[in-house]
Amino acid sequence: MNISYHLDDPIIRNSINKLNEELQLAMICEDTEIPADVVRFNSKVTIDSDTGTQEFFIVPPAKNDLLRKRISVMSSLGAALIGCSEGDRIEGDFNNGFEKICIKKVLQYDDAIDSGVLY
């Protein structure tokens, strides 16, 4: 995937940098080894932030669709949430500017996504 033309966009560049930082710390493991409340691809996440409560899915970049509540893992918010779990608090410069976020609920929807329900 050639992403060089995206690097001119500071939001995308920031998201890529954050994701790269996370990848440096990443461990490869089976889904069964990850607690159910940890955010990963295809997780349904409920957060509380300065702008209210939001609910969305973390998806691959090609499936990003804000109208359908699909947030790309490459977005600044998506990259920051990966690996977090219920009760975690994060803060950062996300799509709406600087926000403080609390992760309220994380659900896994692998079966629904695999069957095409979410896409």
DSSP file (Angstrom, degrees, kcal/mol; ACC not computed):
  #  RESIDUE AA STRUCTURE BP1 BP2  ACC     N-H-->O    O-->H-N    N-H-->O    O-->H-N    TCO  KAPPA ALPHA  PHI   PSI    X-CA   Y-CA   Z-CA
    1    1 A M              0   0    0      0, 0.0     2,-0.7     0, 0.0     0, 0.0   0.000 360.0 360.0 360.0 123.8    0.0    0.0    0.0
    2    2 A N        +     0   0    0      1,-0.1     3,-0.2     2,-0.0     4,-0.0  -0.823 360.0 162.3 -93.3 112.8    1.5    3.3   -1.1
    3    3 A I    >>  +     0   0    0     -2,-0.7     3,-1.8     1,-0.1     4,-0.7   0.301  38.2 111.0-111.9   8.1    0.5    6.0    1.5
    4    4 A S  G >4 S+     0   0    0      1,-0.3     3,-0.9     2,-0.2     4,-0.2   0.828  75.4  55.8 -57.8 -35.1    3.1    8.6    0.7
    5    5 A Y  G >4 S+     0   0    0      1,-0.2     3,-0.6    -3,-0.2    -1,-0.3   0.724 102.0  59.1 -71.5 -18.4    0.5   11.0   -0.7
    6    6 A H  G X4 S+     0   0    0     -3,-1.8     3,-2.0     1,-0.2     7,-0.3   0.696  84.2  80.6 -78.0 -19.4   -1.4   10.9    2.6
    7    7 A L  G << S+     0   0    0     -3,-0.9    -1,-0.2    -4,-0.7    -2,-0.1   0.656  78.7  68.3 -67.4 -14.1    1.6   12.1    4.6
    8    8 A D  G <  S+     0   0    0     -3,-0.6    -1,-0.3    -4,-0.2    -2,-0.1   0.726  83.5  83.2 -73.3 -20.9    0.8   15.7    3.6
    9    9 A D  S <> S-     0   0    0     -3,-2.0     4,-2.8     1,-0.2     5,-0.2  -0.755  72.4-153.5 -85.7 115.9   -2.4   15.5    5.8
   10   10 A P  H  > S+     0   0    0      0, 0.0     4,-2.3     0, 0.0     5,-0.2   0.824  92.8  54.0 -62.7 -31.1   -1.3   16.2    9.4
   11   11 A I  H  > S+     0   0    0      2,-0.2     4,-2.2     1,-0.2     5,-0.1   0.935 113.0  42.1 -67.2 -45.6   -4.2   14.2   10.8
   12   12 A I  H  > S+     0   0    0     -6,-0.2     4,-2.8     2,-0.2     5,-0.2   0.915 114.0  51.9 -67.8 -42.2   -3.3   11.1    8.8
   13   13 A R  H  X S+     0   0    0     -4,-2.8     4,-2.4    -7,-0.3    -2,-0.2   0.916 110.7  48.6 -60.2 -42.7    0.4   11.6    9.5
   14   14 A N  H  X S+     0   0    0     -4,-2.3     4,-2.4    -5,-0.2    -1,-0.2   0.906 111.5  49.8 -63.0 -42.1   -0.3   11.9   13.3
   15   15 A S  H  X S+     0   0    0     -4,-2.2     4,-2.6     2,-0.2    -2,-0.2   0.910 110.7  49.4 -63.2 -42.5   -2.4    8.7   13.1
   16   16 A I  H  X S+     0   0    0     -4,-2.8     4,-2.6     1,-0.2    -2,-0.2   0.913 110.9  50.1 -63.6 -42.4    0.3    6.8   11.3
   17   17 A N  H  X S+     0   0    0     -4,-2.4     4,-2.1    -5,-0.2    -2,-0.2   0.913 112.1  47.3 -62.7 -42.5    2.9    7.9   13.8
   18   18 A K  H  X S+     0   0    0     -4,-2.4     4,-2.1     2,-0.2    -2,-0.2   0.915 112.8  48.5 -65.6 -42.5    0.7    6.8   16.7
   19   19 A L  H  X S+     0   0    0     -4,-2.6     4,-2.6     1,-0.2    -2,-0.2   0.906 109.9  52.4 -64.4 -40.2   -0.1    3.5   15.1
   20   20 A N  H  X S+     0   0    0     -4,-2.6     4,-1.5     2,-0.2    -1,-0.2   0.900 107.9  51.7 -61.7 -40.9    3.6    3.0   14.4
   21   21 A E  H  X S+     0   0    0     -4,-2.1     4,-0.6     1,-0.2    -1,-0.2   0.920 111.4  47.5 -60.4 -43.4    4.4    3.7   18.1
   22   22 A E  H >X S+     0   0    0     -4,-2.1     3,-1.1     1,-0.2     4,-0.6   0.889 107.3  56.3 -65.4 -39.2    1.8    1.1   19.1
   23   23 A L  H >< S+     0   0    0     -4,-2.6     3,-0.7     1,-0.3    -1,-0.2   0.822  98.0  62.1 -64.1 -30.3    3.2   -1.5   16.7
   24   24 A Q  H 3< S+     0   0    0     -4,-1.5    -1,-0.3     1,-0.2    -2,-0.2   0.793 111.7  38.7 -63.8 -26.4    6.6   -1.2   18.3
   25   25 A L  H << S+     0   0    0     -3,-1.1    -1,-0.2    -4,-0.6    -2,-0.2   0.445  93.2 123.3-100.3  -2.8    5.0   -2.5   21.5
   26   26 A A    <<  -     0   0    0     -3,-0.7     2,-0.4    -4,-0.6    -3,-0.1  -0.211  43.3-159.9 -68.0 148.6    2.7   -5.0   19.8
   27   27 A M        -     0   0    0      2,-0.0     2,-0.5     0, 0.0    -2,-0.1  -0.983  18.0-128.6-123.6 139.4    2.7   -8.7   20.6
   28   28 A I        +     0   0    0     -2,-0.4     2,-0.3     0, 0.0    -2,-0.0  -0.771  45.7 146.7 -88.7 127.0    1.2  -11.3   18.3
   29   29 A C        -     0   0    0     -2,-0.5     2,-0.1     5,-0.0     5,-0.0  -0.969  48.7 -89.4-153.3 165.8   -1.2  -13.6   20.1
   30   30 A E    >   -     0   0    0     -2,-0.3     3,-1.9     1,-0.1     4,-0.4  -0.446  37.3-116.1 -75.9 151.0   -4.4  -15.6   19.5
   31   31 A D  G >  S+     0   0    0      1,-0.3     3,-1.6     2,-0.2    -1,-0.1   0.859 115.9  61.9 -53.5 -36.9   -7.8  -14.0   20.1
   32   32 A T  G 3  S+     0   0    0      1,-0.3    -1,-0.3     4,-0.0     4,-0.1   0.679  98.7  56.6 -66.9 -16.1   -8.4  -16.4   22.9
   33   33 A E  G <  S+     0   0    0     -3,-1.9    -1,-0.3     2,-0.1    -2,-0.2   0.547  93.5  81.4 -89.6  -8.5   -5.4  -15.0   24.7
   34   34 A I  S <  S-     0   0    0     -3,-1.6     4,-0.0    -4,-0.4    -5,-0.0  -0.850  88.9-113.4-101.7 128.1   -6.8  -11.5   24.7
   35   35 A P    >   -     0   0    0      0, 0.0     3,-1.7     0, 0.0    -2,-0.1  -0.252  26.8-118.3 -56.4 147.2   -9.4  -10.5   27.3
   36   36 A A  T 3  S+     0   0    0      1,-0.3    -2,-0.0    -4,-0.1    -4,-0.0   0.717 110.1  60.0 -62.8 -22.4  -12.9   -9.8   25.8
   37   37 A D  T 3  S+     0   0    0      2,-0.1    49,-1.0    49,-0.1     2,-0.5   0.264  80.3 106.0 -93.5  14.4  -12.9   -6.2   27.0
   38   38 A V  B <  S-A   85   0A   0     -3,-1.7    47,-0.2    47,-0.2     2,-0.2  -0.816  74.7-119.1 -95.9 130.6   -9.7   -5.2   25.0
   39   39 A V        +     0   0    0     45,-3.3    44,-2.6    -2,-0.5     2,-0.2  -0.469  50.9 140.4 -70.4 133.0  -10.2   -3.1   21.9
   40   40 A R    >   -     0   0    0     -2,-0.2     3,-1.9    42,-0.2    18,-0.3  -0.851  59.0 -39.5-152.1-175.8   -9.1   -4.6   18.7
   41   41 A F  T 3  S+     0   0    0      1,-0.3    18,-0.2    -2,-0.2    69,-0.1  -0.294 128.0  15.3 -52.9 139.0  -10.2   -4.9   15.0
   42   42 A N  T 3  S+     0   0    0     16,-3.2    67,-0.9     1,-0.3    -1,-0.3   0.508  90.6 144.2  73.3   8.4  -14.0   -5.3   14.8
   43   43 A S  E <   -B  108   0B   0     -3,-1.9    15,-2.0    15,-0.3     2,-0.6  -0.529  48.5-136.0 -75.2 143.9  -14.6   -4.3   18.5
   44   44 A K  E     -BC 107  57B   0     63,-3.1    63,-2.5    13,-0.2     2,-0.4  -0.917  30.4-166.7 -96.3 121.6  -17.8   -2.3   19.3
   45   45 A V  E     -BC 106  56B   0     11,-3.4    11,-2.2    -2,-0.6     2,-0.5  -0.921  17.3-163.4-119.9 134.2  -16.6    0.5   21.6
   46   46 A T  E     +BC 105  55B   0     59,-2.7    58,-2.5    -2,-0.4    59,-1.6  -0.974  20.3 178.5-113.4 126.9  -18.7    2.8   23.8
   47   47 A I  E     -BC 103  54B   0      7,-2.6     7,-2.4    -2,-0.5     2,-0.4  -0.912  24.8-145.6-126.9 153.5  -16.9    5.9   25.1
   48   48 A D  E     +BC 102  53B   0     54,-2.4    54,-2.7    -2,-0.3     2,-0.3  -0.969  34.2 157.4-110.7 134.7  -17.6    8.9   27.2
   49   49 A S  E >   -BC 101  52B   0      3,-1.7     3,-1.8    -2,-0.4    52,-0.2  -0.814  59.9 -80.2-142.6-176.4  -15.9   12.1   26.2
   50   50 A D  T 3  S+     0   0    0     50,-0.6     3,-0.1     1,-0.3    51,-0.1   0.761 129.8  50.9 -59.5 -24.9  -16.1   15.9   26.5
   51   51 A T  T 3  S-     0   0    0      1,-0.3    -1,-0.3     3,-0.0     2,-0.2   0.367 120.6 -99.6 -97.6   4.7  -18.6   15.7   23.6
   52   52 A G  E <   -C   49   0B   0     -3,-1.8    -3,-1.7     2,-0.0     2,-0.4  -0.686  59.8 -27.8 115.2-167.8  -20.8   13.0   25.1
   53   53 A T  E     -C   48   0B   0     -2,-0.2     2,-0.3    -5,-0.2    -5,-0.2  -0.724  57.5-179.0 -90.9 135.4  -21.3    9.3   24.8
   54   54 A Q  E     -C   47   0B   0     -7,-2.4    -7,-2.6    -2,-0.4     2,-0.4  -0.961  12.9-162.2-133.2 151.9  -20.5    7.6   21.4
   55   55 A E  E     +C   46   0B   0     -2,-0.3     2,-0.3    -9,-0.2    -9,-0.2  -1.000  26.6 139.5-134.9 132.9  -20.6    4.1   20.2
   56   56 A F  E     -C   45   0B   0    -11,-2.2   -11,-3.4    -2,-0.4     2,-0.3  -0.966  43.7-106.0-161.5 171.4  -18.8    2.8   17.1
   57   57 A F  E     -Cd  44  70B   0     12,-2.7    14,-3.4    -2,-0.3     2,-0.6  -0.847  24.7-130.3-107.4 145.6  -16.8   -0.1   15.6
   58   58 A I  E     + d   0  71B   0    -15,-2.0   -16,-3.2    -2,-0.3   -15,-0.3  -0.874  43.0 168.1 -94.1 119.5  -13.1   -0.2   15.0
   59   59 A V  E     - d   0  72B   0     12,-2.7    14,-2.3    -2,-0.6    15,-0.3  -0.809  40.5 -83.1-131.2 165.3  -12.5   -1.3   11.4
   60   60 A P    >   -     0   0    0      0, 0.0     3,-2.0     0, 0.0     4,-0.3  -0.322  52.7-103.1 -62.6 155.5   -9.8   -1.6    8.7
   61   61 A P  G >  S+     0   0    0      0, 0.0     3,-1.5     0, 0.0    11,-0.1   0.832 119.9  59.2 -52.5 -38.1   -9.3    1.7    6.8
   62   62 A A  G 3  S+     0   0    0      1,-0.3    10,-0.0     3,-0.0     0, 0.0   0.706 105.6  50.2 -66.7 -18.5  -11.2    0.5    3.7
   63   63 A K  G <  S+     0   0    0     -3,-2.0    -1,-0.3     8,-0.0     2,-0.1   0.353  77.0 134.2-100.7   4.1  -14.4    0.0    5.8
   64   64 A N    <   +     0   0    0     -3,-1.5     2,-0.2    -4,-0.3     7,-0.2  -0.341  19.1 154.9 -57.0 127.4  -14.3    3.5    7.4
   65   65 A D  B > > -E   70   0B   0      5,-1.9     5,-2.3     1,-0.1     3,-1.0  -0.667  25.5-170.3-159.6  94.9  -17.8    4.9    7.3
   66   66 A L  G > 5S+     0   0    0      1,-0.3     3,-1.4     3,-0.2    -1,-0.1   0.830  88.1  59.5 -61.7 -33.3  -18.7    7.5    9.9
   67   67 A L  G 3 5S+     0   0    0      1,-0.3    -1,-0.3     2,-0.1    -2,-0.0   0.814 110.6  42.4 -65.0 -28.6  -22.4    7.5    9.0
   68   68 A R  G < 5S-     0   0    0     -3,-1.0    -1,-0.3     2,-0.1    -2,-0.2   0.194 121.1-108.9-101.0  14.7  -22.5    3.8    9.9
   69   69 A K  T < 5 +     0   0    0     -3,-1.4   -12,-2.7     1,-0.2     2,-0.5   0.894  70.0 145.3  59.9  44.3  -20.4    4.3   13.0
   70   70 A R  E   < -dE  57  65B   0     -5,-2.3    -5,-1.9   -14,-0.2     2,-0.5  -0.963  29.5-166.8-113.9 115.2  -17.3    2.6   11.6
   71   71 A I  E     -d   58   0B   0    -14,-3.4   -12,-2.7    -2,-0.5     2,-0.1  -0.892  21.2-122.0-107.0 127.4  -14.0    4.2   12.8
   72   72 A S  E >   -d   59   0B   0     -2,-0.5     3,-1.4   -14,-0.2     6,-0.4  -0.378   9.4-133.5 -67.2 141.4  -10.8    3.3   11.0
   73   73 A V  T 3  S+     0   0    0    -14,-2.3    -1,-0.1     1,-0.3     9,-0.1   0.706 108.8  61.3 -63.2 -19.8   -8.0    1.9   13.0
   74   74 A M  T 3  S+     0   0    0    -15,-0.3    -1,-0.3     4,-0.1   -55,-0.1   0.589  83.2  98.0 -85.0 -11.7   -5.8    4.4   11.2
   75   75 A S  S <> S-     0   0    0     -3,-1.4     4,-2.9     1,-0.1     5,-0.3  -0.336  90.5-110.9 -69.9 160.6   -7.7    7.4   12.5
   76   76 A S  H  > S+     0   0    0      1,-0.2     4,-1.6     2,-0.2    -1,-0.1   0.900 119.9  44.3 -61.0 -39.3   -6.2    9.1   15.5
   77   77 A L  H  > S+     0   0    0      2,-0.2     4,-1.9     1,-0.2    -1,-0.2   0.935 113.8  49.1 -70.2 -46.0   -9.0    7.8   17.8
   78   78 A G  H  > S+     0   0    0     -6,-0.4     4,-1.5     1,-0.2    -2,-0.2   0.917 112.2  48.3 -59.2 -44.9   -8.9    4.3   16.4
   79   79 A A  H  < S+     0   0    0     -4,-2.9    -1,-0.2    -7,-0.2    -2,-0.2   0.875 111.8  50.3 -64.0 -37.8   -5.2    4.0   16.8
   80   80 A A  H  < S+     0   0    0     -4,-1.6    -1,-0.2    -5,-0.3    -2,-0.2   0.822 109.7  50.8 -70.8 -30.5   -5.3    5.3   20.3
   81   81 A L  H >< S+     0   0    0     -4,-1.9     3,-2.5    -5,-0.1   -42,-0.3   0.783  80.6 106.8 -80.4 -27.6   -8.1    2.9   21.3
   82   82 A I  T 3< S+     0   0    0     -4,-1.5   -42,-0.2     1,-0.3     3,-0.1  -0.301  91.1  13.8 -56.9 127.5   -6.4   -0.3   20.1
   83   83 A G  T 3  S+     0   0    0    -44,-2.6    -1,-0.3     1,-0.4     2,-0.1   0.253 100.0 117.9  90.8 -12.4   -5.2   -2.3   23.1
   84   84 A C    <   -     0   0    0     -3,-2.5   -45,-3.3   -46,-0.1    -1,-0.4  -0.411  48.0-154.8 -80.3 163.9   -7.2   -0.3   25.6
   85   85 A S  B >   -A   38   0A   0    -47,-0.2     3,-2.4    -2,-0.1    18,-0.3  -0.838  34.5 -58.6-134.7 173.0   -9.9   -2.0   27.8
   86   86 A E  T 3  S+     0   0    0    -49,-1.0    18,-0.2    -2,-0.3     3,-0.1  -0.222 122.5  22.8 -53.1 134.4  -13.0   -1.1   29.7
   87   87 A G  T 3  S+     0   0    0     16,-3.5    -1,-0.3     1,-0.3    17,-0.1   0.172  90.3 131.1  92.8 -17.7  -12.3    1.6   32.3
   88   88 A D    <   -     0   0    0     -3,-2.4    15,-2.7    15,-0.1     2,-0.4  -0.357  44.8-150.0 -67.3 149.2   -9.2    2.9   30.6
   89   89 A R  E     +F  102   0B   0     13,-0.2     2,-0.3    -3,-0.1    13,-0.2  -0.979  18.4 174.4-121.4 134.3   -8.9    6.6   30.2
   90   90 A I  E     -F  101   0B   0     11,-2.4    11,-3.4    -2,-0.4     2,-0.3  -0.920  10.3-164.9-132.1 159.9   -7.0    8.2   27.3
   91   91 A E  E     +F  100   0B   0     -2,-0.3     2,-0.3     9,-0.2     9,-0.2  -0.994  26.1 117.8-143.9 150.5   -6.5   11.8   26.1
   92   92 A G  E     -F   99   0B   0      7,-2.0     7,-2.8    -2,-0.3     2,-1.1  -0.987  66.2 -62.7 174.5-179.1   -5.2   13.2   22.9
   93   93 A D  E     +F   98   0B   0     -2,-0.3     5,-0.3     5,-0.3     2,-0.1  -0.766  63.9 163.6 -92.6  93.9   -5.8   15.3   19.9
   94   94 A F  E >   -F   97   0B   0      3,-2.0     3,-2.2    -2,-1.1   -83,-0.0  -0.195  57.5 -67.0-100.4-166.2   -8.5   13.4   18.1
   95   95 A N  T 3  S+     0   0    0      1,-0.3     3,-0.1    -2,-0.1    -2,-0.0   0.778 134.6  45.5 -58.4 -29.9  -10.9   14.4   15.3
   96   96 A N  T 3  S-     0   0    0      1,-0.4    -1,-0.3     0, 0.0     2,-0.2   0.168 122.6-100.1 -98.5  18.2  -12.8   16.9   17.5
   97   97 A G  E <  S- F   0  94B   0     -3,-2.2    -3,-2.0     2,-0.1    -1,-0.4  -0.563  80.9  -4.0  93.3-163.9   -9.6   18.4   18.9
   98   98 A F  E    S+ F   0  93B   0     -5,-0.3     2,-0.3    -2,-0.2    -5,-0.3  -0.449  76.5 171.5 -68.3 129.0   -8.1   17.6   22.3
   99   99 A E  E     - F   0  92B   0     -7,-2.8    -7,-2.0    -2,-0.2     2,-0.5  -0.975  34.0-139.9-139.2 151.4  -10.4   15.2   24.3
  100  100 A K  E     - F   0  91B   0     -2,-0.3   -50,-0.6    -9,-0.2     2,-0.4  -0.960  31.8-169.2-106.6 129.6  -10.4   13.2   27.4
  101  101 A I  E     -BF  49  90B   0    -11,-3.4   -11,-2.4    -2,-0.5     2,-0.5  -0.949  17.8-163.0-128.0 139.3  -12.0    9.8   26.8
  102  102 A C  E     -BF  48  89B   0    -54,-2.7   -54,-2.4    -2,-0.4     2,-0.7  -0.987  22.3-133.9-117.9 128.9  -13.2    7.0   29.1
  103  103 A I  E     +B   47   0B   0    -15,-2.7   -16,-3.5    -2,-0.5   -56,-0.2  -0.730  28.1 174.6 -84.3 114.6  -13.8    3.6   27.6
  104  104 A K  E     +     0   0B   0    -58,-2.5     2,-0.3    -2,-0.7   -57,-0.2   0.868  60.3   4.9 -89.6 -41.5  -17.2    2.4   29.0
  105  105 A K  E     -B   46   0B   0    -59,-1.6   -59,-2.7   -19,-0.1     2,-0.4  -0.999  52.3-168.2-150.4 143.1  -17.8   -0.9   27.1
  106  106 A V  E     +B   45   0B   0     -2,-0.3     2,-0.4   -61,-0.2   -61,-0.2  -0.993  11.6 179.0-133.1 125.5  -16.1   -3.1   24.6
  107  107 A L  E     -B   44   0B   0    -63,-2.5   -63,-3.1    -2,-0.4     2,-0.4  -0.948  22.9-132.0-124.0 147.4  -17.8   -5.9   22.8
  108  108 A Q  E     +B   43   0B   0     -2,-0.4   -65,-0.2   -65,-0.2     3,-0.1  -0.851  21.9 176.3-101.5 133.6  -16.4   -8.3   20.2
  109  109 A Y     >  +     0   0    0    -67,-0.9     4,-2.3    -2,-0.4     5,-0.2  -0.155  29.4 134.8-127.1  38.0  -18.3   -8.9   17.0
  110  110 A D  H  > S+     0   0    0      1,-0.2     4,-2.9     2,-0.2     5,-0.2   0.891  74.9  50.4 -56.9 -43.4  -16.0  -11.2   14.9
  111  111 A D  H  > S+     0   0    0      1,-0.2     4,-1.7     2,-0.2     6,-0.2   0.916 111.4  47.4 -64.5 -43.0  -18.9  -13.5   13.9
  112  112 A A  H  4>S+     0   0    0      2,-0.2     5,-1.8     1,-0.2     6,-0.8   0.889 115.2  46.0 -65.6 -38.8  -21.1  -10.6   12.7
  113  113 A I  H ><5S+     0   0    0     -4,-2.3     3,-1.4     4,-0.2     6,-0.2   0.922 110.1  53.1 -70.0 -43.7  -18.3   -9.1   10.8
  114  114 A D  H 3<5S+     0   0    0     -4,-2.9    -1,-0.2     1,-0.3    -2,-0.2   0.844 109.4  49.7 -60.2 -33.1  -17.2  -12.4    9.2
  115  115 A S  T 3<5S-     0   0    0     -4,-1.7    -1,-0.3    -5,-0.2    -2,-0.2   0.508 118.5-111.3 -85.8  -3.2  -20.7  -13.0    8.0
  116  116 A G  T < 5S+     0   0    0     -3,-1.4    -3,-0.2    -4,-0.3     3,-0.2   0.435  81.4 125.0  92.5  -1.1  -20.9   -9.5    6.4
  117  117 A V  S   <S+     0   0    0     -5,-1.8    -4,-0.2     1,-0.2    -5,-0.1   0.896  79.5  39.8 -59.9 -41.8  -23.5   -8.1    8.9
  118  118 A L              0   0    0     -6,-0.8    -1,-0.2     1,-0.2    -5,-0.1   0.711 360.0 360.0 -83.0 -19.5  -21.3   -5.1    9.8
  119  119 A Y              0   0    0     -7,-0.3    -1,-0.2    -6,-0.2    -2,-0.2   0.433 360.0 360.0-103.5 360.0  -20.0   -4.4    6.4
